[in-house]
Amino acid sequence: MRKNIFGKTAALVLIAGLLLSGSALPCLAASAEDHPESVVLRVCNWEEYIDLGDWDEEETIDLESGDILGENSLVEDFEEWYLETYGIEVTVEYSTFGTNEDLYNMLTLGDVYDIVCPSEYMFMKLMDEKFVVPLSDSFFDETDENNYYIRGLSPYIRSVFENHEINGEAWSKYAAGYMWGVTGIVYNPEVVSHEEASTWTILNDPTYRHQITIKDNVRDSYFAAVGALKHDLLTSEAFMADPSYNLHLEEEMNDVDPATIARVQDYLQDVKDNVYSFETDSGKADMITGKVVANYQWSGDAVYTMDQAEEDDYILNFAIPEESTNIYFDGWVMLKSGIGNDAKKQHAAEAFINFLSRPDNVVRNMYYIGYTSVIGGGEDGRVFEYLDWMYGAEEDDETAVEYPVGYFFSGDIEDEDYILTVPEEQLIRQLGAQYPSQEAIARSSIMVFFDAEKNEAINQMWINVRCFNIHDVPWWAWMITVILVGVVVFLFIKEKSRQKLYRS
């Protein structure tokens, strides 16, 4: 970007005046061209959560608006784009983490990053503990053509980020969304019916003993257990017709009353006895190989699982539980320990978010990792065009149905510009997982960030479930325990009687 001599002179006079007055210069976050030196940006993201490039030519996404092909990694492409756009060299030091807890431990042990991408409950925790710095005002300037994030953010996602708060501050002040999705059940339709898979109670269904996997983390398992335990309430007509349904649904799904925690523990111990395993990543392979018939899964991994199975002509489907589904988000936040007050770093970090939010890069990421971007594209129609490219029905497909996704792209479910015509099977397969129906979204709930006391309580519950299961104790152990207790009681009574006799 170039400025005339008068503009540069005026800027220098302004800067000198502010320096003499001791004023800070937050506006420099949007004026990187005044800083020709290079910037090192330290990024930490989930494993396998960005397009690494090296696509074969046959993988080209040939949209009517133009071809999209990942030749280099998006990190490399960002470095080149930033230099071309702002005239500054940026070097990205890219690292990954495996779980939110891993990331938090890395930060508390002293690892330093400028920008990281945790899930919503973890960026809520980082907000609560004052780890993060707010996004700049210039980041939200919709007149800046390079601000792809705010110009293309889904109206639905934008509403979620603006209406959820921590300590009175909206998520959107500190976090920029990256990917989102829901939780549900991937299932083998030859064995499990869609109705059976559409409820969290399948996890404890003895019909599928040792044929189901569940997530090996406390939050996902807790959410599913609450859904199963409150099935009758959550699916009742009176509850669903309540004008404050969404508010009450979130309250019920985040119920951490001691009595509820105790019920969840009992339920999960039953589930532990019923499922094949608790897993973090192996459930995908177990489904693809047929080792299990149903798998509790995040929608992005569900898409990957269905894609891989389909390559072997093995059809798997995806069901969103009727009680409620956990809607989750991964989002970028900038850290005080890295960014601090460095305006150049903040500009580069925000530019990184914007570059990943450019519609062609959104398509590359979605195609590569299988998760759904928070970006609809705004006036740029390439994301919607990509969906039609991926899932659109052939003209002679007699099963074709209309599938509206306007709630995501424009904020209007009836928007005729955002209605896909797709094979009916896609409603319960990849498309239905990536872009759930309005009906499914209506029964979605965020699992909120819990304070230290509540976290301790549910974590202790989880330890009890994972480390000791009362249902695993064999009958003979109970018999021995009863006998030992009886002997102890008998000896105690006998000793008391002896002491009484001695005193008399």
C-alpha positions, -999 to +999 in steps of 0.1 A: +000+000+000+013+034-010+007+069+003+017+103-011+045+124+004+020+147+021+002+118+038+035+103+051+046+137+064+013+143+081+015+109+097+050+115+110+039+149+125+010+131+142+031+104+156+057+128+169+030+148+186+016+117+203+050+105+214+058+139+229+025+139+248+031+103+260-001+090+243-004+054+232-008+044+195-035+018+192-043+029+157-010+014+145-027-020+144-042-009+112-011+009+098+014-018+093+028-001+062+046+023+085+066-006+098+087-021+071+106-045+094+095-082+094+071-097+119+072-132+135+037-145+143+034-175+166+002-195+158-011-225+177-040-245+162-056-279+165-038-308+148-048-313+111-070-282+112-058-261+083-052-268+046-016-280+041-018-278+003-002-303-021-035-311-038-035-332-069-049-315-100-079-339-101-089-325-067-095-291-083-128-276-071-141-263-105-167-237-095-184-216-122-168-186-106-133-201-109-112-230-099-099-235-063-068-256-057-046-259-027-011-259-041+008-245-010-002-245+026-025-217+037+003-206+061+027-201+032+000-184+011-007-160+040+029-150+043+030-142+006-004-124+007+006-103+037+037-091+020+019-082-012-010-065+007+008-046+034+044-045+023+057-063+054+074-097+056+057-120+081+071-153+093+045-177+108+058-201+135+030-227+133+024-251+162-004-275+171-021-290+201-043-321+207-069-310+233-081-278+249-065-289+281-032-295+264-033-260+251-041-246+285-013-265+302+011-253+275+001-217+282+003-220+320+037-237+318+051-207+299+047-215+262+042-182+243+020-177+213+004-147+197-028-163+185-044-196+194-077-214+184-094-232+213-130-243+216-156-220+230-154-231+266-117-227+266-117-192+251-144-184+277-120-196+303-091-175+288-114-145+287-124-151+324-088-154+335-077-123+315-053-141+292-065-124+260-065-090+243-095-076+225-098-074+188-091-039+174-118-016+162-103-017+127-109-054+126-147-048+125-145-021+098-168-036+071-156-009+046-121-024+045-121-049+016-094-070+033-116-076+064-130-108+051-140-121+085-165-094+095-177-089+059-184-126+054-193-139+089-226-159+090-254-138+105-263-168+127-228-172+140-224-135+145-256-134+167-242-163+188-209-145+194-225-112+202-252-126+225-230-148+247-209-132+274-183-137+300-182-112+329-205-089+309-183-089+278-194-105+245-174-133+230-171-112+198-150-086+216-121-111+220-128-142+198-132-146+161-149-178+150-131-204+128-151-236+126-184-248+142-205-278+144-229-300+164-226-334+181-245-365+172-244-402+163-227-417+133-244-451+127-246-481+104-281-479+089-280-516+081-280-523+119-292-492+136-323-473+126-323-435+123-349-433+152-326-453+175-296-431+166-316-399+171-315-401+209-287-400+235-303-430+252-287-453+225-255-450+245-271-472+272-292-494+250-284-530+258-293-540+222-260-526+211-239-537+241-202-533+233-210-519+198-210-482+205-183-457+214-185-425+234-163-395+237-135-397+263-139-363+278-160-350+306-179-322+288-191-342+258-201-372+280-218-350+306-239-333+279-250-366+264-258-380+298-280-350+308-298-353+274-305-390+281-316-385+317-339-356+308-353-372+276-389-371+287-387-335+297-367-322+267-390-339+242-423-331+258-447-308+239-451-284+268-413-279+271-407-274+234-437-250+231-424-228+259-418-192+245-385-193+264-376-227+251-340-219+240-332-202+273-346-231+293-330-257+271-295-242+278-303-241+315-313-278+315-283-289+294-259-270+317-275-283+350-246-290+374-267-293+405-251-319+429-281-342+425-278-340+387-241-347+389-248-378+410-274-390+385-250-384+356-223-404+374-246-434+378-258-431+342-222-429+328-212-459+349-240-478+332-229-465+298-193-475+306-205-510+311-225-509+278-202-492+253-173-507+234-149-479+245-144-443+255-124-427+227-110-394+214-101-403+178-102-441+173-140-441+169-137-430+133-116-460+124-138-483+144-169-471+125-151-474+091-139-509+098-172-520+112-159-528+146-188-508+161-222-498+147-226-464+163-202-436+174-208-404+194-191-379+171-185-342+164-200-333+130-167-325+114-153-359+122-186-374+112-182-360+077-146-375+075-159-409+088-187-410+062-164-399+034-138-426+042-164-453+045-180-443+012-147-449-006-151-485+003-189-485-007-198-486+030-226-462+038-228-446+072-253-419+083-255-391+109-283-384+134-288-354+156-304-364+189-339-352+195-333-341+231-306-315+222-273-313+204-243-295+217-233-267+193-196-260+195-172-234+181-135-231+177-123-195+176-091-174+174-080-153+204-049-132+208-029-137+240-014-110+262+017-131+268+024-129+230+007-100+214+009-077+245+008-041+232+027-049+200+005-032+173+025-049+145+019-084+158-018-076+164-022-064+128-006-096+115-027-118+138-059-101+127-048-103+090-042-140+095-078-144+107-090-124+077-070-143+052-084-177+064-119-160+061-115-152+024-141-174+007-117-193-015-096-202+015-127-211+035-136-236+007-100-250+008-102-255+046-136-271+045-127-294+017-094-304+034-105-309+070-143-316+068-154-291+094-177-262+087-164-226+086-182-198+104-179-178+071-209-177+048-191-153+024-215-123+025-217-109-010-192-134-023-211-165-032-183-191-035-190-209-002-227-215-012-215-224-047-191-250-032-220-266-013-239-270-045-208-284-062-204-309-034-239-320-027-262-307-055-285-334-071-283-344-107-311-332-129-326-367-132-324-375-095-359-385-085-350-384-048-340-347-050-354-324-023-350-288-014-328-280+016-329-244+029-297-230+045-306-193+045-305-192+083-267-195+080-260-175+049-283-146+051-302-149+084-334-158+067-344-194+065-369-186+037-343-168+015-348-183-019-312-175-029-300-201-004-320-232-011-301-263-023-315-291-043-299-323-031-304-361-029-327-368+000-301-391+016-278-360+022-302-347+048-289-374+071-254-376+057-225-352+051-246-321+042-269-326+072-238-328+094-220-298+080-251-276+078-278-290+102-314-281+094-331-252+110-351-277+131-319-293+145-303-259+152-334-249+171-328-276+196-290-269+199-274-257+231-240-244+241-223-259+270-211-230+290-179-223+309-182-234+346-166-217+375-139-235+395-162-250+421-185-265+394-156-277+373-141-295+403-174-312+410-179-325+375-142-334+371-144-355+403-175-372+389-156-380+357-127-394+377-151-416+396-166-429+363-133-435+345-113-449+374-139-469+392-171-484+380-193-500+407-209-521+380-176-538+372-173-553+407-181-591+404-207-608+426-181-627+446-163-595+456-196-582+469-201-614+489-167-612+504-173-575+513-206-584+530-189-612+549-160-590+560-184-563+571-204-589+590-173-602+608-162-566+617-197-559+631-197-592+650-163-585+666-173-550+674-204-561+692-185-589+709-158-565+722-185-541+735-202-570+754-169-581+768-161-545+780-195-542+796-192-576+814-157-566+827-169-532+841-197-550+859 
